Amino acid sequence: MWAFPLLTFLAAFLLFQVQPILGRYLLPWFGGGPSVWSVCLVFFQTLLLLGYAYAHWLAGRPRKNQAWIHAGVVVASLLALPIAPQFTFDLASQVGDPTRQILWLLFASVGAPYVVLASSSPLLQRWYAQADGQRPYRLYAVSNAGSLIALGSYPFVFEPMLRLDLQSGLWSGAYGIFVAGSAWVALRGRQGVPSGADQVSAPGGTQTGWWLVLSGLGSAMLLATTNQMSQEIAVVPFLWVLPLAIYLVSFILVFDSDRWYRRRTFGFLLAVAVPVGAVAGLAGGLLPLGLHVLLFSIALFAVCMVCHGELAVSKPPAQQLTGFYLTVAAGGAIGGLCVTMLAPRVFPDYWEYPIALSATCVLALVAWLRAGWRPAFETPAGFLQPPPAIAVALLTAAYAFTIDAGGDSIAVTRGFHGVTRVIEDSDANGEFRQMTIGRTKHGLQYRADDMRSIATTYFGEGTGIELAIERHPRRVRRMPLKMGLVGLGVGTIAAYGRPGDEIRFYELNTQVEDAAREYFSFIADSPAKVEVILGDARVRLTEETETFDLIAVDAFSSGAIPIHLLTAEAADLYAERLNTGGILAFHITNRYLDLAPVIAGLAERLDLSAFVIDSEGDADRGVSACRWMILSSDGAFTVERHEGASLEWTDDFASVWKVLR
């Protein structure tokens, strides 16, 4: 019997360890945004469903046949190793939504092993119950514990200590051990049950629907919370792992023992947590980092405990075990698909988060009604019950949704890379239009003819980019400049173009280019030759042979910074594309991260001097306070050199912890 919990633990560990490994592979290939991880997560949920479907089908076969079929399947899955992507892919041609490409790469890399691992938990639990009348749901807790340890160890042990290719190799070796153990257990126990197909009874339709809704809502809340957290900080494994760990902890608790879930206790917790989550969703990056993460985590834990607690309360006998897991997996996949695939095409903003909070309140009230509770407000004690408090929480979540849905935007578009919003407003200088992505400004242009050509926000007079352009040796000698700019925004830097200059913007988000051309005129008004190249800048620069007098990287002001643009490998690429005497400029204004040590590390690698340029801003000209760092070998800059610590990131090792404010 010892083999059952060991294999269950190993399968779960490998199942969840492979997710951040492959996420790390794909993140820099598709722009480094939070949606890359969301697509990965919904892929893994869908394959989990396939694994459970296979287990459910196999459970209906005679036990001897189960053994031979499963042994053959697990051994055949070895052909998919190693798990690292094994074929070339034309990344430069990928513009727009790369969801299908991500799904295909994941399926080709780990599809078969993942389905085998996913099927192991329900199969082993069923065989465990048949072998000696054991309680199978304890193995479910063991499975989730293995998943939790895998997630917790990745950002703190595996990611900072092992190269990505070594992580892949170790995982593949451990999977080989799992295959050997699984085949042995399957064949050894093939005579454990009398011949004839197992009797697998089916639950009622209402019960199945209840399981689907509960599991689907928990999954939707997981994806929505992960999106919210990653958008405001950075797309790093820790912020993938934390919500998923909370999600798994709730499963571990409720399926380990009936004593963990108390409907009254978690009803009150939900009534408090829903307004907390609504506040966190509205405030976004305005909150301190620790509080930001804490509020989202509290709300997610409360929702998952209610959804999964009600699942545990209604769990079926062992005869329906594989069908139960299949339904739970189906609900999880549906919830993930709704957030990742449906919501971006239906909602203009991240409405799924307040909707998930509201839906959980409704579901909790239904659970109380199913349990026999009825309103009794004749006495004050009637109000001191969770349902009235949950009803109040529902109103707060609905109100947060109406606030979030409003605004004076003239254009709102949502796509794979986020929500792009164009608003009209006015200040002392007159009317202006402004683009935001999330809660971060990406450019502003005044409407008046005498103001429309003025560079504003992080690019105005006195900012680092203005100094880098105007003090460039070629500009001083009145020679044309060729500039490569990572990040378009509204195209503000085009205002610095002069006749003969060439300006090439690299922009990942097609909706940003559409908005910049339709609602702003910096590109059209520039006397320079301006072009916009769509796609990830690092991928495009790798494919091209263009060289520049100045390369400016403006991709770090928002929360979800693309780390792959700041690694040593990226620096080497910039150096290859920089003309002799050229300048590198990095816009590193950021609420949560101090990126100056990372840029200083790039300067050391390239043997350049690093200059820090802090601008206080100028409201009279629409210029925002910002920080730029300039890397140059030229002595034209008389500003302060960076004398602080340096830190080098690589594609394999990039610790955000060391640069948190």
N, C-alpha and C positions, 0 to 999 in steps of 0.2 A: 504493500500500500504506500510505502514511502515514495515510490516513483511518481505517483499522481501529483502530490503537491509540488515536487521539485520541477517536473515538466511544466506544470501549470504556471509556476513562477517564472521559469526561463522563457516560456512562450510570451508571457505578458511583458517581460523585461525587453525582449527583442522587438516585440510589436511596437512599443513606444519609444525605444531607443532609436529605431530607424527613422522615425518621423523628423526629429531635428537634424539628423545627419543629411537626409536628402533635401530638407529645407535649406540647409547651408549651401549645398551644391547649387540649387536653383536660384536662390535669392539674387546673387549678382548678375545672373544671366538675363533676368527679366526686370531690372530696374531697382531692385532692393526695397520695394514698397510692401506695406502690410498685406495687401491683397494676394501676394504670392503665397504667403503662409496660409491664408484663408482657403485658397484653392487646394493647397496640399492637405489641409485638415479635412476638407469635405471629400477629397479623394480617398483618404484613409478611412473615413466613416463609411463610404460606399463599398470599399473592399471588405470592411468588417461585415457589412451586410451580406456580401457574397460568401464570405467564410461561414457565417451563421446559417445561410441557406444551404450550403453544402453539408454542414453538420446535421441540419434538420432532415435533409433528404437521406443521408447515410443512416441516421437513427432508425429509419423505417425498414432497413435491410436486415436480414439474419445476421447475428453477431459474428459468425465465421466470415461471412462475406464482407462485413464492415472492416474486419481486420485486414484482409488481403487488399481491399480497395484502398484503404487509408494508407497502408504501408507503401503501396505503389505510388500513390499521389505524393506523399512526402519525399520519397526518394527521387521522383522525377523533378520535383521543384529545385533540386540541387543544380539543374542545368541553367538556372537563372543567375547563379553566382558568378562573379562578385556583384554587389548591388550598385556600385557606382555606375553612372551613365556610360554606356559602352559604344556609343556611335556619335558621329559628328552631327551638328545641327546648325542650320543657317540662321544664327541669331540676328545678324544684321538686317535680315529681311522682315523681322517681326516688328510690326508697328500696330499700335492699337491694343486690343484685348488679347493677351496671350494665353487665355484659359485653356484652350484646346491643346496648345503645344505643351503646356505644363502637365496636363493630364496624361498626354501620350508619353512624355518622358518618364513620368512616375510609373506608369503601367509597364513600360518596357524594362525599367530598372528593377522593380521590386514586386510586380503584380502577383506572380505565382507564390513566392515565399510569404507574402503578406496574407494572402487568402488562407494558406496552410496554417499560419500562426493564429489567425483569427478563428479558424474552426476548432482549434485545439481546446480552448476553454470549455465550450459546451460539450464537446465529445468526451473529454476527460472527466468532466463532472458527471455525465450520464453513466459512463463506465464505472466510475467510482461508486456511484449509488447502487448500481447493479451488482458490483463485486461483493459487497459485504453490508449492504443496507446503510451505508454512510450518508451523512447529511451533505448533499452536494453544494449547498449555497455557501458553506464555509470555504470551499475551493474558489468560489466567486470572489470572496474577500481576499484570498491569497493571490488571485489573478490581479486584482486591482492594486494590491500592495506592490506586486512586481512592477506594474505599470508606473506607480508613483515613484518607486526607487529609481527606475530608469529615467524618468523625467527630472527628478531632483538631482541626480548625479551628473546629468549631461552638462548643464551650464557651469557647474562648479568643479567637476573632475575631468570629464572626457574632453570637452571643448577647449579649456585652457591648457591642457597638457599634451594632447595628441593631434597630429596633423590629420586633415580630413581624409586623406587616402588611407592612413593607418586605422582610423576609426572604421572605415568601410571594410578593411581587411579583417579586423578583429570581429566585427559583427558577422561577417560571412563565416569565419571559423566557428564562432559560437552557434551559428545556425546549423552547421554541419553536425555538431554535437547534439543539438535538439532533434535533428532528423533521425539520427541513430537511436536515440532514446525513445522517440515516438514510435518508430517502426517496431522496436523491441516490445514496448507495452502493448501495442495493438495486436501483435501476433501471439504474445504470451497469454493474453486474456481471451483469445478467440473461442475457447471452450467454456467460458464463464457463465453463459446464459444458455438455456435450452434452445434447440434449433427452432426455427420459425421466426418470423418478423416480430420485432418488438411492438408492443401495443402502445401506440402514440395517440392519445386522445386530444381532441381539439377544443380550445376554449370557445365561448360564445362570441358573437360578433360585437356586442356592446363592450365586453371585457377587452377584446382585442383593440377596439377603438380607443378605449381609455388608456391602455398601455402605449399606443401610438402617440396620442396627444401628450402624455406626460414625458415620454422620452424625447419627442420632437421639440418640445418647448425648452427642456434642459439643454439640448444641443444648440438650439437657436440662441439661447442666452450665452452659451460658451463662445460661439462665434462672434456675436455682437459685442461682447465684453472685450474679447481679444482685439477686435478692430478698433474699439475706442481707446484701449490702452496703448496699442502700438502706434496709432496715429500721432499721439501727443508726446512720445518719448523717442524710441528708436526701434527698428525692426531687428531685435536680437532674440536669441533662444530663450533667455530668461522670461521675457514678456510673452512668449508663446507658452512656456512651461507653466508659469504661475496659474493662469486661468484653467489650463488643462489639469493641473494638479488638484486644484480646488474641486473641479468637476469629479475627478476620480476619488478624492477623499470622501465626498458625499456618498458615492457608491460603496466604498469600503465600509463606512459606518452603518449604513442602513441595511446592508446585506450580511454583515457580520453577526448582528444580534438585533432582536426586536426592541431592546431597551434603548437603542440610540435615537430612534425617531419618535418624538412625542408631538402629536398634532397640535396640541395647545401651545407648547413651548415655541415651536417653529412657526406657528401662526402669528404669534406676537412678534417674533424676530422678523418675519416677512413684512409685517405692518410697519416696522421701523426701517428695514433695509431698503424697501422700494423708494420712499422719499429720499433716502441717502443716495441711492443710485441715480435718481432723477437729477439731484443737485450736481453729482459728479459729471453726468452727461452734459448738463447745460454749461457748467463752469469750464470743463475741458482743461486746457493748459494754463488757465488762470490760477489753479490751485498749486500749492507746493507739491513737489514730486511724491514724497512719501504719503501725503494725505490723498493725493490723486489715486495712487495705486490701492491704498487701503479702502477707500470708499467703494471703488469698483469691486474689490475682492469681497467685501462684506455683502454687497448686493448679490453677487454671483453665488456665494455660499448659501445664502438664504433661499434663493430660487432653486438651486440644485437640491438642497436638502428637502424642500417641499415636494418637488417633482419626483425625485428618486425615492424619497420616503414613502410617498403614496404608491410608487411601483412596488416597493418591498412589502407594503401592507397587503397588496393584492396579488402577490406572487403565487403561482399555481403549484400543485404537487409535482413530484419529479417526473411523472409521466408526460407532463406538458412542458418540460424544461427547455428543450431545444426550440419549440415553438414560441415560448416566452422570449428567449434570447433573440430569436429571429425578428419578432415584433419590435423589441426594444431597439435592435440595430436598425430596423427599417425606419422607426421614428427618428432615431439619431441622424440617419442619412437624409431624411426628408427635411428635418430642421436645418441641417447644414446647407442643403441645396437652396432652401428658401432664403437664407441670409447671403450666401455667396453668389448664387446664380440669379435668383428671382429678384431680390431686393434692389440690386443696382440697376435693373432694367425697369423697375416699377416705381421706386421711390426716388425723388430728386435729392434727398439728403439721407443721413443715417437714422431713419425713423424706426428701423427694426429694434433698436435698443429700448426706447420707451414703449414700443408696442409689446415687446417681450415682457417687460415689467408689468404692464397692464394685464396681459394675458395670464400671467402667473397668478395675479390676484383673483381673476375670474375663476381660474382652475382651482385655487385653494378654497374659494367659496363653494364651488361645486362639490369638492371633496367633503366638506363639512355637511352639506346637504345629503350626500350619499351615505354619510355615516349616521344620519338621523337627526342632525341638529335642526332646530326650527327657531325662528325669531321669537323672543319672549322679553319684551321691553316694558312689562308692567311694573317691574321693580328696577332700581338702579343696578342690581347685579346682572340684569339682562344685557346691560351695555358693556360689562366687564368681561367680554368674551372676544376671542380673536376675530370672528367674522365682522363685527362692526368696525374694528380697527383696520382690518384688511380692506373694507369698503372705502374707508377714508384714504388709505394708501393708494387705492385704485384711482381716486379722484386726483391725487397729487401727480401720479404718473401721467394721467390723461392731460392734466394742465401743462406739465412739462412738455408734452408732445405738441400742444398748440403753440407754446412759446417757440419751440425749436422750428416749427413749421412756418412761422411767420417771417417777416422781414421786408425790406424795401428793395429787394433784388430786381434787376431788370433782366437777368439771365442766370439760370441755375442748371448745370449739367452734372450728371454723375456717371462715372465710368470706373474702369478697373483701377485707376490710379487716384481716385478720390472725388470729392465734390468741388467743382469749380464754380465760383459765384462772382458775378459782376454787379456792383451796387452803384447807385448814384447818390451823392450827398454834397454838402457844401461846407466851407470853412471861411475864414477871413479873406482868403484869396479868391473865393468864388466857387462855382460848381466844379465838381470833379467826378471821375469814374475810378473805381478801384476794383482790383481783382483779389479775391481771397481763395485759398484752398484750405479747407478746414477753418481754423481760426488764425491763420497766418496770412499777412498781407504779402502779395506778390506783385505789387506795382500800383501806381496811382498816376493819373493824368488829368490836369486841369482842362476845362472845356474852352476857356477864353483864348482867343487867337494869340494874345501876347504872352500867354502862360503855357500853351500846349506843348511847346518844344523844350520846356525846362525839365531836366532830370530830377526826379523826386525820390522819396522814401530812402532806401538803402544805397542809392546810386547818385545822389545829388552832390552839389558842390561841397568840397571838403571831405568827402568820403574816400575810403581807400581806393575804390575803383576809379574815381575821378583823378586821383593823384597818379595811379598807375598808368592811366592813358595819357594824361597831359604832360607827365614828366618822363615818359618813355623816350629814350634817345632818338628814335626815329621821328617822334612827334616834335621834339625840340628842334631837330634839323629840318622840320617841315617836309618830311617824307611820308608817304602813305603807310598806314598801319594795316596789318592783317590780324584780325582778332577772332579767336575761337572761344565761345561763351557757352558754358554748360549751365543750362537753365534759361528759359525764355522769359517767364513772367509776362508782363505786358510789352516787353521789348524796349524797356527804358534805355538801356545802354546804347541803343541805336541813335539816341539823341546826340551822342558824342561823335558820330560818324562825320567824316569830311569827304569832299570829292576825292576819289581815288582810293579811299579806304575800302577794305573788304571785311564784312562782319558775318560770321557764320555762327548761328545759334544751334545748339543741340538740345532738343526737347523730347522728353519721353511721352508726355501726355498730349495726344492729338487735340483734345478739347481745349487745352491752353492755347495752342496755336490758333484754333478757330476763334476763340474769344479775343485774343490779342489783335487779330486782323480785323474782326468785325466791329469791336467796340472801342479800340484804341488806334492811334495813328502814328505812333513812334516809328514803326517799320516803314510805313508808306511815306512819311515825311523826311526820312533820313536821306541826306545827299550821298551816303555811301552805298555800295552794293551790298544788300542784305539778303541772306537766304536762311531758311530754317531747315535743319536736318532732323527728321523724326527718328526716334529710337534712343536706346540707352547710350549715353555719351561714351562710356568706356568701350562698349562693343563697336560703336561707329568709328572711334579713333583707332581701334585695333585694325579694322578693315581698310581704313583709308591711308593715304600717304601724304595728306595735306600737312603743311607746317605753318606755324603762326608766330607772330612777334609778341603776342600776348595771349595767354590762356587764363580765363577767369572762371572759377567754379562757384556757382551760386546755387547750391542745392542743400544747404544745411540749416537754413533759418527756421524751417518747420520742424515739427517734432520727429517725424519718421525719417531720420537722416539715412541716406544710402551709403553705408559704411564702405562698400567696395570702391567708392571714388576717393577714399582717403588712405588706401593701403600702399605699402612699398611698391607693389607691382603696378598700381595706378600711377605712382610718382615716376617710375621708370618710363611708362608710356607717355606721360606729359613731357618728360625730358626729350624723348625721341621726336615729339611733334613740335618742339620749341626751337625757333631759329636762334642763332648765336646772338647773345645779348638780350634774349627775350625775358619776359617777366611772367611769373605765375602769381595769380591773385586768388585768394580764398575768402569768401564771405562766411564768417563763422559766428554771426549773431545767433544765439540759441538760448532758450529759457532754461534748459536743464543741463546742458553739456558744455564744458569748457574745452573747446577743441584746439586751443593754442598749443598745448604740448604735442599734439598729433602733427600739426602743421610744422612745428619746429623739428620734429623727427624727419619729416619729408625734406626739409631744408638741409639737415645734416647729411641725409642720404645723397642728395644732389649737389652737395658742396656749394650751397647758396646762402646768402644772408637773409634772415627773416626779420621783417619789420611789422610791428603792431600799430595799426591806425584805428584809434577809437574816435568816433564822431558823436558829439552830443546832440546833434539834430538842430534843425532850424524850422520852426513852425511857419515862419513867414514865407518860406519857399517849399514847404511840404516835405522837408528832409527829416528822416527818422534817425534816432540814435542807433548806431550800429558799430560793429567791429569787423574790420578786414585785416588779413595778414598778406603781406607782399613778400614774395621770394624773388631775389634778384642778385646778380653779381655786380650790378652797376652801382656807382656811388651817388646817383642822383637824388636819393632819398635822405633827407636830414631828420627824419622822424626817429622815434625810439626803436632801437633794435630789441628783439625778443631775447632776454637773457635767462628765462626760466627753464624749467625741466623740459626734457623732450621725451617723446614716447613714439615708438614705431609700431604701427599696425601692419599686419600682413593679411593675405586672403585666408590664411589658416588661423591666425591668432589676432583677435581684435577685442579687447576688453573694454566695454563701456563703463564698467565700475570705476576705473581709474580716472575718468574724466567727468564723473557726475558732479554737479555743483552742490 
